[in-house]
Amino acid sequence: MEFILIILPVFLILGAGFLGQKLLKLDLKPISTVALYLMMPFLSFNTFYTNKFSSDYAYMFLYNILLIIVLGGVTLVAGRIMRADKSNVSAMLLSTTFPNMGNYGAPVILFAYGSQAFDYAIIIMVIQSLLISTVGIFIASFGSEKITSVKEALLNVVKMPILYGVILGTLFQISHITLPTSIIEGIDLLGSASIPVITLLLGMQLADIKSQRFEMKYVNVTVLIRMVLSPIVIAGLVSLMPVSQLIKNVFIVLAAMPIAANTTMIALQFKTRPNFVSYVTLITTIASLISIPVILYLLKYI
């Protein structure tokens, strides 16, 4: 019951977005643009400005890199075997390499392991946000339904204000620049608003899934990699890291999360099979209601 209460706010926001879109039929592109270009930069700045760096960052950064390299490699091989085109491969990559560490993973970690583990989860989420704003944007841009070259994809990464929020936040922290409290509160208010807006946008996108047939081989492989292979592979890799068992458990649970809501927003922004990404996000989120408690149980008793 307590676990349901922890994840209930996420599903309430998703439901509000879903029902609202069914009734209002809004254009989602401007909403995703506002979240991506006007809200997320403030969140990235505030996170990197306020979270102090430590030696644990190296392993947390390595963890995120391993997620992308290992799961991305498996996805590319699977895509090649299935002879998937560029857009389908990119949509699968967005879905398999970026778990929902923020508005889903962090509350679960807090409920399962307490405040110290929650701090670890926030740091990992921050690093992931940097990778989504660079690697994720490149994948989505390169796999866009319109013809995009590698150069154009890289230019889209450079244009993303989220990246500059990360850079400025880091520079302000290491330079010990202190901003007035009123400015910090304003930045925090605007940045924090991005998380529910992104979750709301996901619910709206789910409501807009067209009545079309997805090739189930792509759906099945994506769900298998994200929900089954990801936590198993990461459990093996983090067992070799010289970190505490608590951090290892955080790594494994976050790797088992469903697809990140941010990827739906990015897929929508760059037209990288957004309906497919939204559909598998829905499937993995529903599946997580069973898989996450199972993984928490196994980590506790095995």
Secondary structure, DSSP 4 states (H G I P E B T S, - for coil): -HHHHHHHHHHHHHHHHHHHHHHH---HHHHHHHIIIIIHHHHHHHHHHHSPP-THHHHHHHHHHHIIIIIHHHHHHHHHHTT--HHHHHHHHHHHH-B-IIIIIHHHHHHHH-HHHHHHHHHHHHHHHHHIIIIIHHHHHHT-SS---HHHHHHHHHH-HHHHHHHHHHHHHHTTPPPPHHHHHHHHHHHHHHHHHHHHHHHHHHHT--S----HHHHHHHHHIIIIIHHHHHHHHHTTS-S-HHHHHHHHHHHTS-B-HHHHHHHHHHTSSHHHHHHHHHHHHHHHHHHHHHHHHHHHH-
